[in-house]
Amino acid sequence: MAWLFAANLGLWLAVYAPIQVLLPQQAELLDRANKEFVFGVVTGFGGLVSLLVVPLIGFMSDRTTSRFGRRHPWTLGGAIIGAVGLGVLANAPSVVVMTIGWCLVQAGIGGMLAALTAVVPDQVPVVQRAQVGGLIGISQMLGTVLGAVVVTLLVSGLPAGYSACAVIVVVGALFFVLRTPDTQLVLKPVRPTFWISPREHPDFAWAWGGHLMINLGNAFGTLYLLYFLGDVVHHESPEDGLLVLMALYGVALAAGAVLFGARSDRSGRRKPYVYGASAVMALAALILVIWPTWTAVLVASPLLGVGFGTYWAVAIALLTQVLPAASDRAKDLGVLNVANALPQVIAPLLTALILANLGGYRGLFAVSALATTLAAVLMSRVRSVV
């Protein structure tokens, strides 16, 4: 569990430090007048790559008969490819090269994510999965917070920031691969298809839809936060403000993940915690609709953190309990992880439309609250998990 936490920490730091700080700064340097558009194009293409890679690597991981194991080769290989992409970003002279670099990062990190996610149903009993999910949620939070600390306080400049992320993700993967066992596969499973019939597996379909909506709502609420602080809140230092918010968000996320993940495991219940998490996240977004000020952001940030931490802990358990077949765990989890990657593709495009036509950032946060609420409605349709 400790090494899984470390590997996930490196993974999420390599994703969120660029998304929250480095990519917006780089987009502004390359095209100040169209920074939102550039940022949206780069993250959109990267999200599309992740959308395709995660289930594909999961599919291949399920069928890997390497003597090094089913998952470890993809974990380490993905980290190395992600590091190469971060190296490209460090010296990107144009938007095109920046896009290529971020697509490489998303391809590598997507492969790493597919392998690490499959470790949970491979090796963790059902009664401990929400606790492990809580640790993964904390790693995601710490990756966000520590990433912001690393690239704003500990290193200076885009090249140094990207290089630090590259080193951290590879080190985390190396420790996990070298210090943990991996499952071995002798015979490759059949059922070589990515299609999972909603008619035959309705719980999987409802869970996928709910997971998509919660991630879409979270993307609307956080993706353009740096620009929101500068353009609407008029914070004197948006980067420093973002660091404060990430710290508040992170502490609250850790508390929600640990406390409610453990309670979920003890009770054996998942959906009540999903409903509560959805309601708290929607409330956080609505606060910014009504009151888009620095004080309001300070209130909304920990609310969003405790909601998303609770959801992430319980979601890991719930989602692994609706998988159609044990032999295709990584592939099926890869299909579920499409619900993580798809918002990165569509959120920038939808955000541009919302900002232009639905009242700016107030409209954006209102749509975030709506998506998060819809997630709870969809999850309520899951019948095999209480």
C-alpha positions as CSV (number, residue, x, y, z in Angstrom):
1,M,0.0,0.0,0.0
2,A,2.8,2.4,0.8
3,W,4.6,1.8,-2.5
4,L,1.3,2.0,-4.4
5,F,0.8,5.4,-2.7
6,A,4.2,6.6,-3.7
7,A,3.8,5.6,-7.4
8,N,0.4,7.3,-7.6
9,L,1.8,10.4,-5.9
10,G,4.4,10.6,-8.7
11,L,1.8,10.0,-11.3
12,W,-0.6,12.7,-10.2
13,L,2.2,15.2,-9.6
14,A,3.3,14.7,-13.2
15,V,-0.3,15.5,-14.3
16,Y,-1.4,18.2,-12.1
17,A,1.7,20.4,-11.7
18,P,1.6,21.0,-15.5
19,I,-2.2,21.4,-15.7
20,Q,-2.5,23.7,-12.7
21,V,0.6,25.9,-13.2
22,L,3.1,25.0,-16.0
23,L,0.8,24.6,-19.0
24,P,-1.2,27.8,-18.3
25,Q,2.0,29.8,-17.9
26,Q,3.5,28.3,-21.1
27,A,0.3,29.0,-23.0
28,E,0.4,32.6,-21.9
29,L,4.1,32.9,-22.9
30,L,3.5,31.5,-26.3
31,D,0.2,33.4,-27.0
32,R,-0.9,35.9,-24.4
33,A,-3.9,37.1,-26.3
34,N,-5.3,33.6,-26.8
35,K,-4.0,31.8,-23.7
36,E,-7.3,30.1,-22.9
37,F,-7.6,28.8,-26.4
38,V,-4.1,27.5,-26.5
39,F,-4.4,25.9,-23.1
40,G,-7.7,24.2,-24.2
41,V,-6.2,22.9,-27.4
42,V,-3.2,21.4,-25.7
43,T,-5.1,19.8,-22.8
44,G,-7.9,18.7,-25.2
45,F,-5.5,16.8,-27.5
46,G,-3.7,15.3,-24.5
47,G,-7.0,14.2,-23.0
48,L,-7.9,12.5,-26.3
49,V,-4.7,10.6,-26.3
50,S,-5.3,9.4,-22.7
51,L,-8.8,8.5,-23.7
52,L,-7.4,6.0,-26.3
53,V,-4.4,4.8,-24.4
54,V,-5.8,3.9,-21.0
55,P,-8.1,1.1,-22.1
56,L,-5.6,-0.1,-24.8
57,I,-2.8,-0.5,-22.2
58,G,-5.2,-2.1,-19.8
59,F,-6.2,-4.6,-22.5
60,M,-2.5,-5.4,-23.2
61,S,-1.7,-5.5,-19.5
62,D,-4.4,-8.2,-18.9
63,R,-2.7,-10.3,-21.6
64,T,0.9,-9.7,-20.6
65,T,2.8,-12.9,-19.7
66,S,6.2,-11.3,-19.0
67,R,8.3,-12.9,-16.3
68,F,8.4,-9.4,-14.8
69,G,4.6,-9.6,-14.2
70,R,1.4,-8.3,-15.8
71,R,1.4,-4.8,-14.5
72,H,4.9,-3.7,-13.6
73,P,6.3,-3.4,-17.2
74,W,3.5,-1.0,-18.1
75,T,3.9,1.0,-14.9
76,L,7.6,1.6,-15.5
77,G,7.3,2.0,-19.2
78,G,4.5,4.5,-18.9
79,A,6.5,6.6,-16.4
80,I,9.5,6.7,-18.7
81,I,7.4,7.8,-21.7
82,G,5.7,10.4,-19.5
83,A,9.1,11.7,-18.5
84,V,10.2,12.0,-22.2
85,G,7.1,14.1,-22.9
86,L,7.8,16.4,-19.9
87,G,11.3,16.8,-21.4
88,V,9.8,17.9,-24.7
89,L,7.5,20.4,-22.9
90,A,10.5,21.8,-21.1
91,N,12.0,23.1,-24.3
92,A,8.8,23.6,-26.5
93,P,9.3,26.6,-28.8
94,S,5.8,26.5,-30.2
95,V,2.2,25.5,-29.5
96,V,2.6,22.5,-31.9
97,V,5.6,21.1,-30.0
98,M,3.9,21.9,-26.7
99,T,0.9,19.8,-27.8
100,I,3.1,16.9,-28.9
101,G,4.9,17.0,-25.5
102,W,1.7,16.9,-23.5
103,C,0.3,14.1,-25.7
104,L,3.4,12.1,-24.9
105,V,2.9,12.8,-21.2
106,Q,-0.7,11.7,-21.3
107,A,0.2,8.5,-23.3
108,G,2.8,7.5,-20.7
109,I,0.9,8.5,-17.6
110,G,-2.3,6.9,-19.1
111,G,-0.5,3.6,-19.4
112,M,0.9,3.9,-15.9
113,L,-2.6,4.7,-14.6
114,A,-4.1,1.7,-16.3
115,A,-1.6,-0.7,-14.7
116,L,-1.7,0.9,-11.2
117,T,-5.5,1.0,-11.1
118,A,-5.6,-2.8,-11.9
119,V,-3.4,-3.5,-8.9
120,V,-6.4,-2.7,-6.6
121,P,-8.8,-5.5,-7.7
122,D,-5.7,-7.8,-8.3
123,Q,-4.4,-7.6,-4.7
124,V,-6.7,-5.7,-2.4
125,P,-9.7,-7.5,-0.7
126,V,-13.1,-5.8,-1.2
127,V,-13.3,-4.9,2.6
128,Q,-10.2,-2.8,2.3
129,R,-10.7,-1.1,-1.1
130,A,-12.3,2.1,0.1
131,Q,-9.3,2.6,2.5
132,V,-6.9,2.0,-0.4
133,G,-9.0,4.3,-2.6
134,G,-8.7,6.9,0.1
135,L,-4.9,6.6,0.0
136,I,-5.0,6.9,-3.8
137,G,-7.2,10.0,-3.4
138,I,-4.7,11.5,-1.0
139,S,-1.9,10.8,-3.4
140,Q,-3.9,12.7,-6.1
141,M,-4.3,15.6,-3.7
142,L,-0.7,15.6,-2.6
143,G,0.3,15.4,-6.2
144,T,-1.7,18.5,-6.8
145,V,-0.4,20.4,-3.8
146,L,3.2,19.2,-3.9
147,G,3.3,19.8,-7.6
148,A,2.3,23.4,-7.1
149,V,4.9,23.8,-4.4
150,V,7.7,22.2,-6.5
151,V,7.1,24.3,-9.6
152,T,6.4,27.6,-7.8
153,L,8.7,27.6,-4.8
154,L,11.4,24.9,-5.1
155,V,12.4,25.4,-8.7
156,S,12.4,28.4,-11.0
157,G,11.2,28.4,-14.7
158,L,9.4,26.1,-17.0
159,P,12.3,23.8,-17.9
160,A,13.2,23.2,-14.3
161,G,9.6,22.6,-13.3
162,Y,9.0,20.0,-16.1
163,S,12.3,18.3,-15.3
164,A,11.5,18.0,-11.6
165,C,8.1,16.4,-12.5
166,A,9.9,13.9,-14.9
167,V,12.3,12.8,-12.2
168,I,9.6,12.4,-9.5
169,V,7.3,10.2,-11.7
170,V,10.1,7.8,-12.7
171,V,11.4,7.5,-9.1
172,G,7.9,6.7,-7.8
173,A,7.4,4.0,-10.5
174,L,10.8,2.5,-9.9
175,F,10.2,2.1,-6.1
176,F,6.9,0.5,-6.7
177,V,8.2,-1.9,-9.4
178,L,11.3,-2.9,-7.4
179,R,9.7,-3.2,-4.0
180,T,6.3,-5.0,-4.7
181,P,5.3,-8.4,-6.2
182,D,3.2,-8.6,-9.3
183,T,0.6,-11.1,-10.5
184,Q,1.8,-13.6,-13.1
185,L,-0.3,-14.7,-16.1
186,V,0.3,-18.0,-17.8
187,L,-2.6,-18.1,-20.3
188,K,-4.0,-15.1,-22.0
189,P,-7.7,-14.5,-21.5
190,V,-10.2,-14.5,-24.3
191,R,-13.0,-12.0,-24.9
192,P,-10.8,-9.6,-26.9
193,T,-13.3,-6.7,-27.1
194,F,-13.5,-3.2,-25.6
195,W,-17.3,-3.1,-25.9
196,I,-19.2,-3.8,-22.6
197,S,-22.9,-4.1,-23.3
198,P,-25.0,-1.7,-21.1
199,R,-27.9,-4.2,-21.5
200,E,-25.8,-7.1,-20.1
201,H,-23.9,-5.1,-17.5
202,P,-26.2,-2.1,-16.6
203,D,-24.4,-1.4,-13.3
204,F,-21.2,-0.9,-15.1
205,A,-22.8,1.5,-17.5
206,W,-24.5,3.5,-14.7
207,A,-21.3,3.7,-12.7
208,W,-19.4,4.8,-15.8
209,G,-21.8,7.6,-16.4
210,G,-21.7,8.8,-12.8
211,H,-17.9,8.7,-12.8
212,L,-17.9,10.7,-16.0
213,M,-20.2,13.4,-14.5
214,I,-18.3,13.7,-11.2
215,N,-15.0,14.2,-13.1
216,L,-16.6,16.6,-15.6
217,G,-18.0,18.7,-12.7
218,N,-14.5,18.7,-11.0
219,A,-12.9,19.7,-14.3
220,F,-15.2,22.6,-14.7
221,G,-14.5,23.7,-11.2
222,T,-10.7,23.5,-11.2
223,L,-9.3,23.5,-14.8
224,Y,-9.4,27.3,-15.2
225,L,-8.9,28.2,-11.6
226,L,-5.6,30.1,-12.2
227,Y,-7.3,32.3,-14.8
228,F,-10.4,32.7,-12.5
229,L,-8.2,34.1,-9.7
230,G,-6.5,36.5,-12.1
231,D,-9.3,37.7,-14.3
232,V,-12.4,37.6,-11.9
233,V,-11.1,37.6,-8.3
234,H,-8.2,39.9,-9.3
235,H,-5.9,38.3,-6.9
236,E,-2.6,40.2,-6.8
237,S,-0.6,36.9,-7.3
238,P,-2.8,34.2,-8.9
239,E,0.0,31.6,-8.6
240,D,0.4,32.2,-4.8
241,G,-3.4,32.2,-4.4
242,L,-3.6,28.9,-6.2
243,L,-1.0,27.4,-3.8
244,V,-3.1,28.5,-0.8
245,L,-6.2,27.0,-2.3
246,M,-4.5,23.7,-3.2
247,A,-3.3,23.5,0.4
248,L,-6.8,23.9,1.8
249,Y,-8.2,21.6,-0.8
250,G,-5.5,19.0,0.0
251,V,-6.0,18.9,3.7
252,A,-9.8,18.6,3.3
253,L,-9.4,15.9,0.6
254,A,-7.1,13.8,2.9
255,A,-9.5,14.1,5.8
256,G,-12.5,13.1,3.6
257,A,-10.7,10.2,2.0
258,V,-9.3,8.7,5.2
259,L,-12.4,9.2,7.4
260,F,-15.2,8.3,5.0
261,G,-13.2,5.6,3.2
262,A,-12.7,3.7,6.5
263,R,-16.4,4.2,7.4
264,S,-17.5,2.9,4.0
265,D,-15.4,-0.3,4.5
266,R,-16.7,-0.9,8.0
267,S,-20.3,-0.5,6.9
268,G,-20.0,-2.1,3.5
269,R,-22.0,0.7,2.0
270,R,-20.8,2.9,-0.9
271,K,-23.7,4.9,-2.4
272,P,-24.6,7.0,0.6
273,Y,-21.1,8.4,0.6
274,V,-21.3,9.1,-3.1
275,Y,-24.5,11.0,-2.6
276,G,-23.0,13.1,0.2
277,A,-19.8,13.8,-1.7
278,S,-21.8,14.9,-4.8
279,A,-23.9,17.3,-2.6
280,V,-20.9,18.9,-1.0
281,M,-19.1,19.4,-4.3
282,A,-22.2,20.9,-5.9
283,L,-22.5,23.3,-2.9
284,A,-18.8,24.4,-3.3
285,A,-19.5,25.3,-7.0
286,L,-22.8,27.1,-6.1
287,I,-20.9,29.3,-3.6
288,L,-18.8,30.6,-6.4
289,V,-21.9,31.2,-8.6
290,I,-23.4,33.4,-5.9
291,W,-20.2,35.0,-4.5
292,P,-17.2,35.0,-6.8
293,T,-14.7,36.5,-4.4
294,W,-11.4,35.5,-2.8
295,T,-13.2,34.8,0.5
296,A,-15.7,32.6,-1.2
297,V,-13.0,30.6,-2.9
298,L,-11.4,30.1,0.5
299,V,-14.7,28.5,1.7
300,A,-15.4,26.6,-1.5
301,S,-11.9,25.0,-1.9
302,P,-12.0,22.8,1.3
303,L,-15.6,21.9,0.6
304,L,-14.6,20.7,-2.9
305,G,-11.7,18.8,-1.3
306,V,-13.6,16.9,1.3
307,G,-16.3,16.0,-1.3
308,F,-13.9,14.8,-3.9
309,G,-11.8,13.0,-1.3
310,T,-14.8,11.1,0.0
311,Y,-16.0,10.3,-3.5
312,W,-12.6,9.1,-4.8
313,A,-12.1,6.8,-1.8
314,V,-15.5,5.2,-2.2
315,A,-15.5,5.2,-6.0
316,I,-12.5,3.0,-6.2
317,A,-14.3,0.4,-4.1
318,L,-17.6,0.8,-6.0
319,L,-16.2,0.7,-9.5
320,T,-14.1,-2.4,-8.8
321,Q,-17.2,-4.2,-7.6
322,V,-19.1,-3.7,-10.9
323,L,-16.4,-5.0,-13.2
324,P,-17.8,-7.6,-15.6
325,A,-14.9,-10.1,-15.6
326,A,-11.8,-10.7,-13.4
327,S,-9.8,-11.8,-16.4
328,D,-10.2,-8.3,-18.0
329,R,-9.8,-6.1,-14.9
330,A,-7.2,-3.7,-16.4
331,K,-9.1,-3.3,-19.7
332,D,-12.4,-2.8,-18.0
333,L,-10.9,-0.3,-15.5
334,G,-9.4,1.3,-18.5
335,V,-12.8,1.8,-20.0
336,L,-13.9,3.2,-16.7
337,N,-10.8,5.5,-16.7
338,V,-12.1,6.9,-20.0
339,A,-14.5,8.7,-17.7
340,N,-11.4,10.4,-16.1
341,A,-9.8,11.3,-19.4
342,L,-12.9,12.3,-21.4
343,P,-13.5,15.5,-19.4
344,Q,-10.0,16.7,-20.3
345,V,-11.1,16.5,-23.9
346,I,-14.5,18.0,-23.7
347,A,-14.2,20.3,-20.7
348,P,-11.9,22.9,-22.5
349,L,-14.2,23.0,-25.5
350,L,-17.4,23.3,-23.4
351,T,-15.7,25.8,-21.1
352,A,-15.0,28.1,-24.0
353,L,-18.7,28.0,-25.0
354,I,-19.9,28.4,-21.4
355,L,-17.7,31.4,-20.7
356,A,-18.8,33.1,-23.9
357,N,-22.5,32.3,-23.7
358,L,-23.6,31.4,-20.2
359,G,-22.5,34.2,-18.0
360,G,-18.8,33.7,-17.8
361,Y,-17.4,32.0,-14.7
362,R,-20.7,32.1,-12.9
363,G,-22.2,30.0,-15.6
364,L,-19.2,27.6,-15.6
365,F,-19.5,26.9,-11.9
366,A,-23.3,26.5,-12.2
367,V,-22.7,23.8,-14.9
368,S,-20.2,22.2,-12.5
369,A,-22.8,21.9,-9.8
370,L,-25.3,20.5,-12.3
371,A,-22.9,17.8,-13.5
372,T,-21.9,16.8,-10.0
373,T,-25.5,16.5,-9.0
374,L,-26.3,14.4,-12.1
375,A,-23.4,12.0,-11.0
376,A,-25.4,11.1,-7.9
377,V,-28.5,10.5,-9.9
378,L,-26.7,8.1,-12.2
379,M,-24.9,6.3,-9.4
380,S,-28.3,5.7,-7.7
381,R,-29.2,3.3,-10.6
382,V,-26.4,0.9,-9.6
383,R,-28.2,-2.1,-8.1
384,S,-25.5,-4.6,-7.1
385,V,-23.7,-2.2,-4.7
386,V,-25.4,-0.6,-1.7
